[in-house]
Amino acid sequence: MGDLYNCRVCGWRSPTPPWGESGKEPSFDICPCCECEWGYEDSGVESTKKYRAAWIASGANWVHDDTPHDGLTTEERLCNVPPGFE
């Protein structure tokens, strides 16, 4: 699948690419882990890092209980953040 399937903020692996197959067309869906709206809070490197810092400062909690937890720790998941957004 590759990095195109990982959230730029938290590294959660989505079943579909948050920014499309091209990596340039955001879905504007909400990440169930960090609640980032793909294409909004993660539209640039600095905004992504700022959102991630706020999410971590608030406890880095899994946000949407209706999506099963992926079983990773926050630290493990953050290792999956796409290159350039870490």
Secondary structure, DSSP 8 states (H G I E B T S, - for coil): --GGGB-TTT--B-SS-TTTTTSSS----B-TTT--BTTTTTSSHHHHHHHHHHHHHTT-----TTS---S--HHHHHTTS-TT--
